[in-house]
Every structure is written in structure tokens, then in C-alpha cells.
Amino acid sequence: MEIIQIVSIGIVSSLLVLILKEQKPSFTFFIILLTGIYIFSFIVKNIGDIFQLINYLGNKANVDGVYVDTILQIIGIAYIAEFGAHITRDAGLGSVAAKIELAGKILILVLAVPILTAVIETIVGLIPA
Amino acid sequence: MLGDASVIFQIAGIGIVVAMIHTILKQMGKEEYAQFASLVGFIIVLIFVINGISDLFQQIKSVFLFQG
């Protein structure tokens, strides 16, 4: 039962943060950061399995591999941006977190350009000349 | 890949010890040594955290971005 381990780590690190907050507030930030990293490294294997399933389904459905890869990259960028934004917001830098989210959105849009182009080309091809 | 959750306990322990050293040195009137001890503890913890962040980014890259 991995979920029990993950929840226990969360509870223990919250207790440690509560203890340390009085004396050294900067160390609590590191504990929060490492807890996030540790929980992610617990679930990263399962995410890989899910992505293999998505790739398999895409191959079965004869979807172009570029599109599946793009979607996976978009999910990755969304996760990284979310992680960074949450960490910076926990550290009290709300404005930097907002900038990170903006950068994530723009990079996702850039990655989605080929897909959008393909959609528009398909629509144009449907219109009889 | 991180070994286990003991890193979190290590950081909490280092934090408590550094806070104690800081308080003792301050009571003794050595303000500058107290600041120095805090800084050293901070750097030690920072090394742990940087290793963790590097592992995390490697994992994210290998799973999300460069998968066939």
C-alpha cells in the first residue's frame, strides 16, 4: 500500500515543519521541498506505466507518434511548472509563482502549434476548392 | 532516485541542532559565530536539497520529455 507510505511521509514532514518553524523558518522550506520531491519519486514509476499505455493505445489507433509525444511533453511541462509555482508560492513569492505559471502556459502553447496547424490544414482540406 | 525518507529527518535534525548552537552562541555573546553556524547549517542542507532537485528533474525529463 504505497498510499499509506505517502500519507505517513506527509504527516511526519508536517510535524517536523511545525517543530522547526519556531527556530529556523528557512529549514522548513527545504523540508517541504524534499517532501514534494520524495512523493513524486514514489509515483514516477506509475506515471511511466500510464504513459506506456497511452503510447500503446496511440499505436493501435494509428495516431501519428508526434502527436502523442507532444501531449506527453505538454503534461510534463504542466507538471514542472505547477511544482515550481507551488514551491515558490510556499516560500512567499506569489508574484514569481504567477510568472512561472505564465511561462508554462506560453511554452505549452508553443508546443501545441504543430497540432493546431494540422487541425487547420484538415479543416481547409475539407472545404471543396 | 532518493534512497528513503531519512533525508527529511536528517534535515529536521540538522535544523534543530543548528538552532540550538545558534542559541547557545548567542547566549555566550558571540553573535558573529552564531550567524556563521547558521550559515554553515544552511549550506549543508542546501546540498541535500540540490541533490534531490537534480534527481527530480532527471526523473521528470526521462519520463515526460524524452520518452520514445
N, CA and C atoms of all chains as a GROMACS GRO file, in nm:
protein
  591
    1MET      N    1   0.086  -0.120   0.000
    1MET     CA    2   0.000   0.000   0.000
    1MET      C    3   0.088   0.124   0.000
    2GLU      N    4   0.115   0.176  -0.120
    2GLU     CA    5   0.202   0.292  -0.128
    2GLU      C    6   0.135   0.417  -0.074
    3ILE      N    7   0.003   0.421  -0.081
    3ILE     CA    8  -0.065   0.544  -0.040
    3ILE      C    9  -0.048   0.567   0.109
    4ILE      N   10  -0.041   0.457   0.185
    4ILE     CA   11  -0.021   0.474   0.330
    4ILE      C   12   0.116   0.534   0.357
    5GLN      N   13   0.219   0.484   0.283
    5GLN     CA   14   0.353   0.540   0.299
    5GLN      C   15   0.355   0.688   0.266
    6ILE      N   16   0.291   0.724   0.154
    6ILE     CA   17   0.295   0.864   0.110
    6ILE      C   18   0.226   0.954   0.212
    7VAL      N   19   0.109   0.910   0.261
    7VAL     CA   20   0.037   0.993   0.358
    7VAL      C   21   0.116   1.004   0.487
    8SER      N   22   0.183   0.892   0.527
    8SER     CA   23   0.263   0.898   0.650
    8SER      C   24   0.377   0.997   0.634
    9ILE      N   25   0.444   0.995   0.517
    9ILE     CA   26   0.553   1.090   0.495
    9ILE      C   27   0.501   1.233   0.503
   10GLY      N   28   0.382   1.256   0.445
   10GLY     CA   29   0.324   1.390   0.452
   10GLY      C   30   0.299   1.433   0.594
   11ILE      N   31   0.240   1.343   0.674
   11ILE     CA   32   0.209   1.379   0.812
   11ILE      C   33   0.336   1.404   0.892
   12VAL      N   34   0.436   1.314   0.874
   12VAL     CA   35   0.560   1.329   0.950
   12VAL      C   36   0.629   1.459   0.914
   13SER      N   37   0.634   1.490   0.784
   13SER     CA   38   0.704   1.614   0.747
   13SER      C   39   0.627   1.735   0.795
   14SER      N   40   0.493   1.728   0.802
   14SER     CA   41   0.421   1.844   0.857
   14SER      C   42   0.454   1.862   1.005
   15LEU      N   43   0.466   1.749   1.077
   15LEU     CA   44   0.503   1.761   1.219
   15LEU      C   45   0.642   1.822   1.234
   16LEU      N   46   0.737   1.774   1.150
   16LEU     CA   47   0.873   1.830   1.158
   16LEU      C   48   0.873   1.978   1.126
   17VAL      N   49   0.792   2.017   1.027
   17VAL     CA   50   0.784   2.159   0.992
   17VAL      C   51   0.729   2.239   1.108
   18LEU      N   52   0.626   2.184   1.174
   18LEU     CA   53   0.568   2.256   1.289
   18LEU      C   54   0.671   2.273   1.400
   19ILE      N   55   0.755   2.167   1.421
   19ILE     CA   56   0.856   2.178   1.526
   19ILE      C   57   0.960   2.283   1.491
   20LEU      N   58   1.004   2.280   1.364
   20LEU     CA   59   1.116   2.365   1.326
   20LEU      C   60   1.078   2.510   1.296
   21LYS      N   61   0.948   2.533   1.277
   21LYS     CA   62   0.906   2.666   1.231
   21LYS      C   63   0.942   2.773   1.334
   22GLU      N   64   0.942   2.734   1.462
   22GLU     CA   65   0.972   2.832   1.567
   22GLU      C   66   1.116   2.880   1.555
   23GLN      N   67   1.209   2.782   1.535
   23GLN     CA   68   1.351   2.818   1.543
   23GLN      C   69   1.407   2.862   1.409
   24LYS      N   70   1.389   2.779   1.308
   24LYS     CA   71   1.455   2.808   1.180
   24LYS      C   72   1.353   2.799   1.067
   25PRO      N   73   1.290   2.908   1.031
   25PRO     CA   74   1.188   2.901   0.925
   25PRO      C   75   1.246   2.862   0.789
   26SER      N   76   1.376   2.893   0.764
   26SER     CA   77   1.430   2.862   0.632
   26SER      C   78   1.446   2.712   0.612
   27PHE      N   79   1.471   2.638   0.722
   27PHE     CA   80   1.488   2.493   0.706
   27PHE      C   81   1.354   2.425   0.674
   28THR      N   82   1.245   2.484   0.724
   28THR     CA   83   1.115   2.423   0.694
   28THR      C   84   1.088   2.422   0.545
   29PHE      N   85   1.134   2.528   0.478
   29PHE     CA   86   1.114   2.534   0.333
   29PHE      C   87   1.183   2.417   0.263
   30PHE      N   88   1.306   2.386   0.309
   30PHE     CA   89   1.377   2.273   0.249
   30PHE      C   90   1.304   2.142   0.275
   31ILE      N   91   1.248   2.129   0.396
   31ILE     CA   92   1.176   2.005   0.426
   31ILE      C   93   1.054   1.991   0.335
   32ILE      N   94   0.984   2.102   0.314
   32ILE     CA   95   0.867   2.098   0.225
   32ILE      C   96   0.910   2.056   0.085
   33LEU      N   97   1.020   2.117   0.038
   33LEU     CA   98   1.069   2.088  -0.097
   33LEU      C   99   1.104   1.940  -0.111
   34LEU      N  100   1.180   1.888  -0.014
   34LEU     CA  101   1.223   1.748  -0.024
   34LEU      C  102   1.105   1.653  -0.011
   35THR      N  103   1.004   1.690   0.067
   35THR     CA  104   0.886   1.604   0.076
   35THR      C  105   0.817   1.593  -0.059
   36GLY      N  106   0.805   1.708  -0.128
   36GLY     CA  107   0.745   1.705  -0.262
   36GLY      C  108   0.824   1.616  -0.356
   37ILE      N  109   0.957   1.631  -0.352
   37ILE     CA  110   1.042   1.551  -0.440
   37ILE      C  111   1.026   1.403  -0.408
   38TYR      N  112   1.023   1.370  -0.279
   38TYR     CA  113   1.017   1.230  -0.241
   38TYR      C  114   0.884   1.166  -0.284
   39ILE      N  115   0.774   1.240  -0.264
   39ILE     CA  116   0.645   1.185  -0.304
   39ILE      C  117   0.640   1.167  -0.454
   40PHE      N  118   0.700   1.261  -0.527
   40PHE     CA  119   0.699   1.245  -0.672
   40PHE      C  120   0.779   1.123  -0.715
   41SER      N  121   0.897   1.101  -0.650
   41SER     CA  122   0.976   0.986  -0.692
   41SER      C  123   0.907   0.855  -0.656
   42PHE      N  124   0.810   0.860  -0.563
   42PHE     CA  125   0.728   0.741  -0.538
   42PHE      C  126   0.640   0.708  -0.658
   43ILE      N  127   0.578   0.813  -0.715
   43ILE     CA  128   0.475   0.787  -0.815
   43ILE      C  129   0.528   0.792  -0.957
   44VAL      N  130   0.658   0.826  -0.974
   44VAL     CA  131   0.705   0.849  -1.110
   44VAL      C  132   0.702   0.720  -1.192
   45LYS      N  133   0.723   0.605  -1.126
   45LYS     CA  134   0.722   0.479  -1.199
   45LYS      C  135   0.581   0.451  -1.254
   46ASN      N  136   0.480   0.480  -1.171
   46ASN     CA  137   0.343   0.456  -1.217
   46ASN      C  138   0.307   0.547  -1.334
   47ILE      N  139   0.357   0.671  -1.329
   47ILE     CA  140   0.332   0.761  -1.441
   47ILE      C  141   0.393   0.705  -1.569
   48GLY      N  142   0.514   0.648  -1.557
   48GLY     CA  143   0.576   0.586  -1.673
   48GLY      C  144   0.491   0.474  -1.730
   49ASP      N  145   0.432   0.392  -1.641
   49ASP     CA  146   0.344   0.284  -1.689
   49ASP      C  147   0.224   0.339  -1.764
   50ILE      N  148   0.164   0.445  -1.707
   50ILE     CA  149   0.047   0.503  -1.773
   50ILE      C  150   0.084   0.556  -1.911
   51PHE      N  151   0.204   0.617  -1.920
   51PHE     CA  152   0.245   0.670  -2.050
   51PHE      C  153   0.269   0.559  -2.150
   52GLN      N  154   0.320   0.446  -2.102
   52GLN     CA  155   0.336   0.333  -2.194
   52GLN      C  156   0.201   0.289  -2.248
   53LEU      N  157   0.101   0.288  -2.158
   53LEU     CA  158  -0.034   0.251  -2.204
   53LEU      C  159  -0.083   0.350  -2.309
   54ILE      N  160  -0.061   0.481  -2.284
   54ILE     CA  161  -0.107   0.581  -2.379
   54ILE      C  162  -0.039   0.562  -2.514
   55ASN      N  163   0.093   0.536  -2.510
   55ASN     CA  164   0.166   0.514  -2.635
   55ASN      C  165   0.112   0.392  -2.708
   56TYR      N  166   0.085   0.284  -2.631
   56TYR     CA  167   0.035   0.161  -2.692
   56TYR      C  168  -0.099   0.186  -2.760
   57LEU      N  169  -0.188   0.258  -2.690
   57LEU     CA  170  -0.319   0.286  -2.748
   57LEU      C  171  -0.304   0.371  -2.874
   58GLY      N  172  -0.211   0.469  -2.867
   58GLY     CA  173  -0.190   0.553  -2.984
   58GLY      C  174  -0.141   0.473  -3.102
   59ASN      N  175  -0.050   0.378  -3.077
   59ASN     CA  176  -0.002   0.296  -3.188
   59ASN      C  177  -0.114   0.209  -3.244
   60LYS      N  178  -0.199   0.154  -3.155
   60LYS     CA  179  -0.309   0.069  -3.202
   60LYS      C  180  -0.405   0.149  -3.288
   61ALA      N  181  -0.426   0.278  -3.248
   61ALA     CA  182  -0.524   0.359  -3.320
   61ALA      C  183  -0.462   0.428  -3.440
   62ASN      N  184  -0.333   0.396  -3.471
   62ASN     CA  185  -0.264   0.455  -3.585
   62ASN      C  186  -0.256   0.607  -3.576
   63VAL      N  187  -0.245   0.658  -3.451
   63VAL     CA  188  -0.224   0.801  -3.436
   63VAL      C  189  -0.077   0.830  -3.463
   64ASP      N  190  -0.052   0.943  -3.529
   64ASP     CA  191   0.086   0.981  -3.556
   64ASP      C  192   0.162   0.998  -3.424
   65GLY      N  193   0.283   0.938  -3.415
   65GLY     CA  194   0.358   0.940  -3.290
   65GLY      C  195   0.391   1.078  -3.242
   66VAL      N  196   0.403   1.173  -3.337
   66VAL     CA  197   0.441   1.309  -3.298
   66VAL      C  198   0.336   1.369  -3.206
   67TYR      N  199   0.209   1.338  -3.232
   67TYR     CA  200   0.103   1.399  -3.151
   67TYR      C  201   0.105   1.345  -3.009
   68VAL      N  202   0.124   1.213  -2.995
   68VAL     CA  203   0.128   1.155  -2.860
   68VAL      C  204   0.246   1.211  -2.783
   69ASP      N  205   0.362   1.221  -2.852
   69ASP     CA  206   0.480   1.276  -2.784
   69ASP      C  207   0.454   1.419  -2.740
   70THR      N  208   0.390   1.497  -2.826
   70THR     CA  209   0.361   1.636  -2.790
   70THR      C  210   0.273   1.644  -2.667
   71ILE      N  211   0.173   1.555  -2.663
   71ILE     CA  212   0.083   1.558  -2.548
   71ILE      C  213   0.159   1.524  -2.420
   72LEU      N  214   0.248   1.423  -2.429
   72LEU     CA  215   0.325   1.386  -2.310
   72LEU      C  216   0.415   1.500  -2.266
   73GLN      N  217   0.477   1.568  -2.364
   73GLN     CA  218   0.562   1.682  -2.328
   73GLN      C  219   0.482   1.791  -2.262
   74ILE      N  220   0.360   1.813  -2.313
   74ILE     CA  221   0.275   1.918  -2.253
   74ILE      C  222   0.242   1.883  -2.109
   75ILE      N  223   0.212   1.753  -2.085
   75ILE     CA  224   0.182   1.714  -1.947
   75ILE      C  225   0.304   1.736  -1.858
   76GLY      N  226   0.424   1.702  -1.913
   76GLY     CA  227   0.547   1.722  -1.835
   76GLY      C  228   0.569   1.868  -1.800
   77ILE      N  229   0.553   1.956  -1.900
   77ILE     CA  230   0.573   2.098  -1.873
   77ILE      C  231   0.472   2.147  -1.771
   78ALA      N  232   0.348   2.102  -1.783
   78ALA     CA  233   0.245   2.144  -1.688
   78ALA      C  234   0.283   2.101  -1.547
   79TYR      N  235   0.334   1.976  -1.535
   79TYR     CA  236   0.368   1.930  -1.400
   79TYR      C  237   0.484   2.009  -1.342
   80ILE      N  238   0.590   2.030  -1.424
   80ILE     CA  239   0.707   2.102  -1.372
   80ILE      C  240   0.668   2.243  -1.332
   81ALA      N  241   0.590   2.310  -1.418
   81ALA     CA  242   0.551   2.448  -1.388
   81ALA      C  243   0.468   2.455  -1.260
   82GLU      N  244   0.378   2.358  -1.246
   82GLU     CA  245   0.294   2.356  -1.126
   82GLU      C  246   0.377   2.335  -1.000
   83PHE      N  247   0.474   2.242  -1.010
   83PHE     CA  248   0.561   2.214  -0.895
   83PHE      C  249   0.639   2.340  -0.855
   84GLY      N  250   0.702   2.403  -0.956
   84GLY     CA  251   0.780   2.523  -0.926
   84GLY      C  252   0.694   2.634  -0.870
   85ALA      N  253   0.574   2.651  -0.927
   85ALA     CA  254   0.487   2.758  -0.882
   85ALA      C  255   0.443   2.734  -0.738
   86HIS      N  256   0.412   2.609  -0.704
   86HIS     CA  257   0.370   2.582  -0.567
   86HIS      C  258   0.483   2.605  -0.469
   87ILE      N  259   0.605   2.562  -0.508
   87ILE     CA  260   0.720   2.580  -0.417
   87ILE      C  261   0.744   2.728  -0.394
   88THR      N  262   0.746   2.806  -0.503
   88THR     CA  263   0.773   2.949  -0.485
   88THR      C  264   0.661   3.016  -0.407
   89ARG      N  265   0.536   2.969  -0.426
   89ARG     CA  266   0.427   3.031  -0.352
   89ARG      C  267   0.437   2.996  -0.203
   90ASP      N  268   0.481   2.872  -0.174
   90ASP     CA  269   0.502   2.836  -0.033
   90ASP      C  270   0.609   2.922   0.030
   91ALA      N  271   0.712   2.958  -0.050
   91ALA     CA  272   0.818   3.042   0.004
   91ALA      C  273   0.775   3.187   0.016
   92GLY      N  274   0.654   3.220  -0.027
   92GLY     CA  275   0.603   3.356  -0.010
   92GLY      C  276   0.624   3.445  -0.129
   93LEU      N  277   0.666   3.388  -0.243
   93LEU     CA  278   0.688   3.468  -0.363
   93LEU      C  279   0.574   3.446  -0.461
   94GLY      N  280   0.459   3.500  -0.430
   94GLY     CA  281   0.342   3.478  -0.514
   94GLY      C  282   0.358   3.532  -0.654
   95SER      N  283   0.429   3.646  -0.666
   95SER     CA  284   0.442   3.706  -0.799
   95SER      C  285   0.530   3.620  -0.889
   96VAL      N  286   0.638   3.565  -0.833
   96VAL     CA  287   0.724   3.477  -0.913
   96VAL      C  288   0.647   3.353  -0.955
   97ALA      N  289   0.563   3.301  -0.864
   97ALA     CA  290   0.482   3.184  -0.899
   97ALA      C  291   0.391   3.215  -1.016
   98ALA      N  292   0.332   3.335  -1.016
   98ALA     CA  293   0.245   3.372  -1.128
   98ALA      C  294   0.324   3.378  -1.257
   99LYS      N  295   0.448   3.428  -1.251
   99LYS     CA  296   0.530   3.434  -1.373
   99LYS      C  297   0.563   3.294  -1.422
  100ILE      N  298   0.593   3.202  -1.329
  100ILE     CA  299   0.624   3.065  -1.371
  100ILE      C  300   0.505   3.003  -1.441
  101GLU      N  301   0.384   3.028  -1.385
  101GLU     CA  302   0.265   2.971  -1.449
  101GLU      C  303   0.245   3.029  -1.588
  102LEU      N  304   0.269   3.160  -1.601
  102LEU     CA  305   0.256   3.223  -1.733
  102LEU      C  306   0.353   3.161  -1.832
  103ALA      N  307   0.479   3.141  -1.789
  103ALA     CA  308   0.580   3.083  -1.877
  103ALA      C  309   0.538   2.941  -1.918
  104GLY      N  310   0.484   2.864  -1.822
  104GLY     CA  311   0.438   2.730  -1.854
  104GLY      C  312   0.329   2.731  -1.959
  105LYS      N  313   0.233   2.824  -1.943
  105LYS     CA  314   0.123   2.830  -2.041
  105LYS      C  315   0.175   2.863  -2.179
  106ILE      N  316   0.268   2.959  -2.186
  106ILE     CA  317   0.318   3.001  -2.317
  106ILE      C  318   0.397   2.888  -2.382
  107LEU      N  319   0.479   2.817  -2.303
  107LEU     CA  320   0.557   2.707  -2.362
  107LEU      C  321   0.466   2.594  -2.410
  108ILE      N  322   0.357   2.571  -2.335
  108ILE     CA  323   0.261   2.470  -2.379
  108ILE      C  324   0.197   2.510  -2.511
  109LEU      N  325   0.164   2.640  -2.522
  109LEU     CA  326   0.105   2.689  -2.646
  109LEU      C  327   0.200   2.672  -2.762
  110VAL      N  328   0.330   2.700  -2.738
  110VAL     CA  329   0.429   2.683  -2.844
  110VAL      C  330   0.436   2.537  -2.888
  111LEU      N  331   0.431   2.445  -2.791
  111LEU     CA  332   0.437   2.304  -2.827
  111LEU      C  333   0.312   2.261  -2.904
  112ALA      N  334   0.199   2.329  -2.877
  112ALA     CA  335   0.074   2.287  -2.939
  112ALA      C  336   0.059   2.343  -3.080
  113VAL      N  337   0.153   2.427  -3.125
  113VAL     CA  338   0.140   2.489  -3.257
  113VAL      C  339   0.130   2.386  -3.369
  114PRO      N  340   0.215   2.281  -3.374
  114PRO     CA  341   0.201   2.183  -3.484
  114PRO      C  342   0.064   2.116  -3.486
  115ILE      N  343   0.009   2.087  -3.368
  115ILE     CA  344  -0.122   2.023  -3.365
  115ILE      C  345  -0.228   2.118  -3.419
  116LEU      N  346  -0.219   2.244  -3.376
  116LEU     CA  347  -0.317   2.342  -3.426
  116LEU      C  348  -0.306   2.357  -3.577
  117THR      N  349  -0.181   2.359  -3.627
  117THR     CA  350  -0.162   2.370  -3.771
  117THR      C  351  -0.225   2.252  -3.843
  118ALA      N  352  -0.205   2.132  -3.787
  118ALA     CA  353  -0.263   2.014  -3.851
  118ALA      C  354  -0.415   2.022  -3.854
  119VAL      N  355  -0.474   2.071  -3.744
  119VAL     CA  356  -0.621   2.083  -3.739
  119VAL      C  357  -0.668   2.180  -3.846
  120ILE      N  358  -0.600   2.295  -3.854
  120ILE     CA  359  -0.643   2.395  -3.952
  120ILE      C  360  -0.626   2.343  -4.093
  121GLU      N  361  -0.516   2.270  -4.118
  121GLU     CA  362  -0.496   2.215  -4.252
  121GLU      C  363  -0.605   2.114  -4.286
  122THR      N  364  -0.644   2.034  -4.189
  122THR     CA  365  -0.750   1.937  -4.213
  122THR      C  366  -0.880   2.008  -4.249
  123ILE      N  367  -0.910   2.113  -4.174
  123ILE     CA  368  -1.036   2.187  -4.200
  123ILE      C  369  -1.031   2.249  -4.338
  124VAL      N  370  -0.917   2.308  -4.373
  124VAL     CA  371  -0.905   2.369  -4.506
  124VAL      C  372  -0.918   2.262  -4.614
  125GLY      N  373  -0.862   2.143  -4.588
  125GLY     CA  374  -0.872   2.036  -4.687
  125GLY      C  375  -1.016   1.988  -4.704
  126LEU      N  376  -1.098   2.003  -4.599
  126LEU     CA  377  -1.237   1.958  -4.610
  126LEU      C  378  -1.318   2.053  -4.698
  127ILE      N  379  -1.277   2.180  -4.704
  127ILE     CA  380  -1.352   2.276  -4.783
  127ILE      C  381  -1.327   2.248  -4.932
  128PRO      N  382  -1.431   2.225  -5.011
  128PRO     CA  383  -1.410   2.200  -5.154
  128PRO      C  384  -1.357   2.324  -5.225
  129ALA      N  385  -1.255   2.300  -5.306
  129ALA     CA  386  -1.191   2.414  -5.371
  129ALA      C  387  -1.280   2.469  -5.482
  130MET      N  388   1.747   0.880  -0.797
  130MET     CA  389   1.641   0.826  -0.713
  130MET      C  390   1.681   0.840  -0.567
  131LEU      N  391   1.595   0.897  -0.489
  131LEU     CA  392   1.624   0.913  -0.347
  131LEU      C  393   1.616   0.777  -0.279
  132GLY      N  394   1.705   0.757  -0.181
  132GLY     CA  395   1.707   0.629  -0.112
  132GLY      C  396   1.581   0.607  -0.031
  133ASP      N  397   1.562   0.690   0.069
  133ASP     CA  398   1.443   0.674   0.152
  133ASP      C  399   1.413   0.808   0.217
  134ALA      N  400   1.314   0.807   0.304
  134ALA     CA  401   1.265   0.933   0.359
  134ALA      C  402   1.353   0.987   0.470
  135SER      N  403   1.469   0.920   0.495
  135SER     CA  404   1.551   0.963   0.608
  135SER      C  405   1.612   1.100   0.585
  136VAL      N  406   1.617   1.144   0.457
  136VAL     CA  407   1.672   1.276   0.429
  136VAL      C  408   1.591   1.384   0.500
  137ILE      N  409   1.458   1.363   0.504
  137ILE     CA  410   1.372   1.462   0.570
  137ILE      C  411   1.405   1.470   0.718
  138PHE      N  412   1.425   1.351   0.780
  138PHE     CA  413   1.461   1.352   0.922
  138PHE      C  414   1.597   1.415   0.943
  139GLN      N  415   1.692   1.387   0.851
  139GLN     CA  416   1.824   1.446   0.863
  139GLN      C  417   1.815   1.597   0.862
  140ILE      N  418   1.736   1.651   0.770
  140ILE     CA  419   1.727   1.797   0.761
  140ILE      C  420   1.664   1.854   0.887
  141ALA      N  421   1.558   1.787   0.936
  141ALA     CA  422   1.496   1.836   1.058
  141ALA      C  423   1.595   1.832   1.175
  142GLY      N  424   1.674   1.723   1.183
  142GLY     CA  425   1.773   1.713   1.289
  142GLY      C  426   1.878   1.821   1.279
  143ILE      N  427   1.929   1.844   1.157
  143ILE     CA  428   2.029   1.948   1.138
  143ILE      C  429   1.970   2.084   1.178
  144GLY      N  430   1.844   2.105   1.141
  144GLY     CA  431   1.780   2.232   1.176
  144GLY      C  432   1.773   2.252   1.326
  145ILE      N  433   1.732   2.145   1.398
  145ILE     CA  434   1.720   2.159   1.545
  145ILE      C  435   1.857   2.184   1.606
  146VAL      N  436   1.959   2.106   1.561
  146VAL     CA  437   2.093   2.123   1.619
  146VAL      C  438   2.148   2.262   1.591
  147VAL      N  439   2.128   2.309   1.466
  147VAL     CA  440   2.180   2.441   1.432
  147VAL      C  441   2.110   2.550   1.513
  148ALA      N  442   1.979   2.533   1.534
  148ALA     CA  443   1.906   2.631   1.614
  148ALA      C  444   1.961   2.633   1.758
  149MET      N  445   1.993   2.512   1.810
  149MET     CA  446   2.047   2.504   1.946
  149MET      C  447   2.182   2.572   1.954
  150ILE      N  448   2.272   2.541   1.856
  150ILE     CA  449   2.405   2.603   1.855
  150ILE      C  450   2.392   2.755   1.845
  151HIS      N  451   2.300   2.798   1.760
  151HIS     CA  452   2.278   2.941   1.743
  151HIS      C  453   2.240   3.006   1.877
  152THR      N  454   2.146   2.942   1.947
  152THR     CA  455   2.101   2.999   2.074
  152THR      C  456   2.214   3.003   2.176
  153ILE      N  457   2.290   2.892   2.183
  153ILE     CA  458   2.399   2.887   2.283
  153ILE      C  459   2.504   2.994   2.255
  154LEU      N  460   2.544   3.004   2.127
  154LEU     CA  461   2.646   3.103   2.093
  154LEU      C  462   2.597   3.244   2.119
  155LYS      N  463   2.467   3.265   2.095
  155LYS     CA  464   2.414   3.399   2.118
  155LYS      C  465   2.415   3.431   2.267
  156GLN      N  466   2.380   3.328   2.349
  156GLN     CA  467   2.383   3.350   2.494
  156GLN      C  468   2.524   3.382   2.542
  157MET      N  469   2.624   3.319   2.475
  157MET     CA  470   2.762   3.346   2.515
  157MET      C  471   2.811   3.481   2.465
  158GLY      N  472   2.731   3.548   2.385
  158GLY     CA  473   2.769   3.679   2.338
  158GLY      C  474   2.850   3.678   2.210
  159LYS      N  475   2.861   3.558   2.143
  159LYS     CA  476   2.936   3.552   2.017
  159LYS      C  477   2.836   3.557   1.902
  160GLU      N  478   2.790   3.675   1.877
  160GLU     CA  479   2.686   3.692   1.776
  160GLU      C  480   2.734   3.649   1.638
  161GLU      N  481   2.858   3.686   1.602
  161GLU     CA  482   2.905   3.660   1.465
  161GLU      C  483   2.926   3.510   1.444
  162TYR      N  484   2.976   3.439   1.549
  162TYR     CA  485   2.990   3.294   1.535
  162TYR      C  486   2.853   3.228   1.520
  163ALA      N  487   2.753   3.282   1.587
  163ALA     CA  488   2.618   3.226   1.575
  163ALA      C  489   2.568   3.237   1.432
  164GLN      N  490   2.588   3.354   1.373
  164GLN     CA  491   2.548   3.371   1.233
  164GLN      C  492   2.622   3.274   1.143
  165PHE      N  493   2.752   3.256   1.170
  165PHE     CA  494   2.834   3.168   1.088
  165PHE      C  495   2.784   3.024   1.098
  166ALA      N  496   2.750   2.979   1.220
  166ALA     CA  497   2.700   2.843   1.237
  166ALA      C  498   2.570   2.824   1.160
  167SER      N  499   2.482   2.926   1.166
  167SER     CA  500   2.357   2.918   1.090
  167SER      C  501   2.384   2.902   0.943
  168LEU      N  502   2.480   2.982   0.893
  168LEU     CA  503   2.510   2.978   0.750
  168LEU      C  504   2.563   2.841   0.708
  169VAL      N  505   2.651   2.784   0.790
  169VAL     CA  506   2.708   2.653   0.755
  169VAL      C  507   2.598   2.546   0.753
  170GLY      N  508   2.510   2.549   0.853
  170GLY     CA  509   2.399   2.454   0.853
  170GLY      C  510   2.312   2.468   0.731
  171PHE      N  511   2.287   2.592   0.695
  171PHE     CA  512   2.205   2.620   0.577
  171PHE      C  513   2.268   2.561   0.452
  172ILE      N  514   2.400   2.578   0.438
  172ILE     CA  515   2.468   2.529   0.318
  172ILE      C  516   2.464   2.376   0.314
  173ILE      N  517   2.483   2.311   0.429
  173ILE     CA  518   2.480   2.164   0.432
  173ILE      C  519   2.343   2.114   0.385
  174VAL      N  520   2.237   2.178   0.437
  174VAL     CA  521   2.103   2.135   0.398
  174VAL      C  522   2.080   2.164   0.251
  175LEU      N  523   2.134   2.277   0.205
  175LEU     CA  524   2.117   2.313   0.064
  175LEU      C  525   2.177   2.208  -0.028
  176ILE      N  526   2.289   2.148   0.013
  176ILE     CA  527   2.350   2.043  -0.070
  176ILE      C  528   2.256   1.923  -0.083
  177PHE      N  529   2.195   1.882   0.030
  177PHE     CA  530   2.096   1.774   0.024
  177PHE      C  531   1.986   1.808  -0.076
  178VAL      N  532   1.934   1.930  -0.060
  178VAL     CA  533   1.817   1.966  -0.139
  178VAL      C  534   1.852   1.977  -0.286
  179ILE      N  535   1.974   2.026  -0.317
  179ILE     CA  536   2.011   2.037  -0.457
  179ILE      C  537   2.022   1.899  -0.521
  180ASN      N  538   2.078   1.802  -0.447
  180ASN     CA  539   2.081   1.666  -0.499
  180ASN      C  540   1.940   1.616  -0.529
  181GLY      N  541   1.848   1.644  -0.434
  181GLY     CA  542   1.710   1.598  -0.455
  181GLY      C  543   1.647   1.662  -0.576
  182ILE      N  544   1.668   1.794  -0.593
  182ILE     CA  545   1.607   1.862  -0.707
  182ILE      C  546   1.664   1.809  -0.837
  183SER      N  547   1.796   1.783  -0.838
  183SER     CA  548   1.858   1.728  -0.959
  183SER      C  549   1.797   1.593  -0.995
  184ASP      N  550   1.779   1.507  -0.894
  184ASP     CA  551   1.716   1.377  -0.919
  184ASP      C  552   1.576   1.395  -0.976
  185LEU      N  553   1.500   1.489  -0.914
  185LEU     CA  554   1.362   1.509  -0.957
  185LEU      C  555   1.358   1.552  -1.103
  186PHE      N  556   1.445   1.646  -1.141
  186PHE     CA  557   1.440   1.695  -1.279
  186PHE      C  558   1.484   1.587  -1.376
  187GLN      N  559   1.582   1.506  -1.337
  187GLN     CA  560   1.622   1.395  -1.424
  187GLN      C  561   1.505   1.300  -1.447
  188GLN      N  562   1.432   1.271  -1.336
  188GLN     CA  563   1.320   1.177  -1.349
  188GLN      C  564   1.212   1.235  -1.439
  189ILE      N  565   1.181   1.364  -1.417
  189ILE     CA  566   1.076   1.425  -1.499
  189ILE      C  567   1.116   1.423  -1.645
  190LYS      N  568   1.243   1.455  -1.671
  190LYS     CA  569   1.290   1.454  -1.810
  190LYS      C  570   1.276   1.316  -1.870
  191SER      N  571   1.322   1.213  -1.797
  191SER     CA  572   1.322   1.079  -1.856
  191SER      C  573   1.181   1.027  -1.875
  192VAL      N  574   1.088   1.067  -1.788
  192VAL     CA  575   0.953   1.013  -1.801
  192VAL      C  576   0.870   1.094  -1.900
  193PHE      N  577   0.874   1.227  -1.887
  193PHE     CA  578   0.780   1.306  -1.965
  193PHE      C  579   0.834   1.345  -2.102
  194LEU      N  580   0.960   1.388  -2.107
  194LEU     CA  581   1.002   1.464  -2.224
  194LEU      C  582   1.075   1.381  -2.328
  195PHE      N  583   1.148   1.279  -2.286
  195PHE     CA  584   1.230   1.211  -2.385
  195PHE      C  585   1.187   1.067  -2.404
  196GLN      N  586   1.061   1.038  -2.378
  196GLN     CA  587   1.019   0.900  -2.394
  196GLN      C  588   0.976   0.876  -2.538
  197GLY      N  589   1.026   0.766  -2.599
  197GLY     CA  590   1.005   0.734  -2.739
  197GLY      C  591   0.870   0.773  -2.783
   0.00000   0.00000   0.00000
